[in-house]
Amino acid sequence: MSLIDIAIFGIGLYASLLVLIAGLVARTARWINAKRLTGLYSVSIPSGQYGSSSALKEIVKRIFTFYTLNLSDKPLLVGSLMFHWGIWIALLGHLSMVIPPETVGISKELQKTLALYVGGTSGILAFIGLLILFARRLGRRDVRAISTADDYFALLLLLVLVGLGLALTFVIKPDYMSTVSKWLRGVLAGDLSAVSYISVEGPLVKLHVALAMLFAAYVPWGKMVHPLGLFLMPTVAGRSIGSFMYSHAANLIRRITR
Amino acid sequence: MEHGKAELVLGDTSHIKPHWASPSLIQKLHERVGLKLPEDQKAHFYKRLLEEAARNRNVAMALDVCVHCGACLDACHTYQTTRDIYNSPVGRAELVRRLVKSSRVSGKLLGRLVGAERPTDEYIERIATYYYQCNECRRCGEVCPFGIDQADLTRTVRMVLYESGIAAKYIATVIDNVERTGNNLGLPPKAIAKTLEFAKDSIREEKGIDVKVKLDEPAYALLLPPSADLFTNIDTLKGYILFLNLVGVDFTFSTKMIELANFGLFMDERHMKYIGDMVVKTAAELGVKVVIAGECGHGWRAFKNYTAVELEKRGIATLHIFHLVVEAIRSGAVKLDPERNGDVVYTFQDSCNYARGGDLTEEPRFIMRHVVKNFVESPNNRERTWCCGGGGGLLTDELLKLRIEYARKWYEDVVAVGAGHVVRACAICKAQLSHTIPHLNKEYNRQVTYSGLMDLVYRALVP
């Protein structure tokens, strides 16, 4: 267990998680503290539906279906769906590193099989999705014109991260449950000596983990903060007013025609 | 090049701008809402824009959350028809983002290398130019996966520009008119009375019935049309009058405030509220129990979301004339004969502000199905409707070439469904259509006609 390992996989892990959490809190606070609103809301909540439950339904629908993108080009919709669904399932699988699968009734063997087939498939989905999105960003002249360094950085980082994940899953097949998982659980529990579990791993595993930590620390500072945005966006999560008008019309006609 | 006659170049609309309001006009408007022209226009604009980027949630989130996916590029008719990236939702926001960037450490150190721009006079004019090419139609907000409404940004940027002394002359003039006279056109009470007399006579002649029209008299309801209905859309006006008479609503117009349109929405929220408050004051003075809004998209959005709320607080009920027509049809209070609107194929196209933020999409369709025989939906309907191209206060001659381009999208929808007549229940739409349809009909070799919805109700009503 070298000093570099302790720095990256010990201190580095704490630092990246701290930056992630503090950054997300700071972002959220910034948006909540921005109290001024350009008023007269409701973009997407269909006519006649009001209140917080319909707003929540709309947010969930947007997160899982990307339905608003169907007016744009196909690669955007297909790439976004593939990447996001792929990465969600893959991330769900990564939870097994922190929560022992046995605690939710999944045997070690089943976990391995799920990780290989379900995890592998979702990784492939995410990777192809990223490639589609990258090709679109480069290939569509107007999208290229509005692209920033942040857009490319996020795409490249994710491509390498997911690509490495795929190589590990299908080619290298490390015994991560007894190395990476033990390291993560140990260090998260405050035991820095658990770094020794990961220090025996090969360079590609270490690179995948290190890039994941870098990614976590990067999330709050650029475009990757976008998922959080939906929950506070005034136009979607905001309130529309005026439903009283339907009953007014009925009352007025009743009054006149009585 | 003569101002206002600018030729349209595909990919570059940076030279197309409205006539700007004079400092004296802006000063007059400023005084009305408690503002003062700043001594240093540039510094004020920069300072206030940074303030809004930090304190206004719509602006802060529009800049922070956008992932530059470009979905709004495909949704925006201003970009689709001109192909200038800055005449697009994300492109316009980029102009603002660059200015905000120049206040950050990276921007101060690296300048244009990281896309930062300093607030020079030229750059501010560039922002004003592109932000006055936006129709504020909110279609970008509808398709953005995060609901980023770039029209909110347009409204905020225009507000900061206005505070700094920059506004379109047309919008500023209209706001001044309505705040002085109670209507956008500046019509004196005598002219309003004459128009209403003309409408009464016309109804008698065409429908064989004497209708009652009150003006500035106590009544149960106040009817609030856009003033354009008194001038160019007389059939829409006759539709309101005949319908309300047939169902027996005791209503009045007011010369003090005969304007549903609210151009404050296009320039500064303070004026939007000022104009809305004029309605509230008029309704209270007349002692009416109900205020009925006429056909005007943006006016309806401002009314429904601001004025109506203020009226309801004071116990005055509010609704749109369509709500009332729907209920009258449902309850059998009126008789309609769709034959009277002939065999033409009609399509109804939602005005942006009815469909996006106005919650008024099904009522007009219900009415359409009862007043015409052949009704077809346009491909982009309800929340996905295309803007007419005249919204956001762009209805001026110097922007006509741009507006004709902007109009292609909805026009092509009309052509696609084989409709001969397009219904748009909005005064701005109707004014925009009157200017652009002749050009487009010629170009596409069609004979498309247009009208409001109450025009069709008027014809179909059986007294």
Interface residues (C-beta under 8 A of the other chain):
Chain A: R27 R30 W31 N33 A34 K35 R36 L37 T38 G39 L40 Y41 S42 V43 S44 P46 S47 G48 R62 F66 T68 L69 L71 S72 D73 L76 S80 R140 D142 V143 A145 I146 S147 T148 A149 D151 K223 V225 H226 L228 G229 L230 L232 M233 P234 T235 V236 S240 I241 G242 S243 F244 M245 Y246 H248 A249 A250 N251 L252 I253 R254 I256 T257
Chain B: E52 A54 R55 N56 R57 N58 V59 A60 M61 D64 V65 C66 V67 H68 C69 G70 A71 L73 D74 A75 Y79 R83 I85 S88 V90 G91 E94 V114 G115 R138 G141 E142 V143 C144 P145 F146 G147 I148 D149 D152 L153 R155 T156 A221 V247 G248 V249 L265 E269 V290 R301 A302 K304 N305 Y306 A308 V309 E312 A317 T318 L319 H320 H323 L324 V326 E327 A328 S331 A333 A355 R356 G357 D359 L360 T361 E362 R382 E383 R384
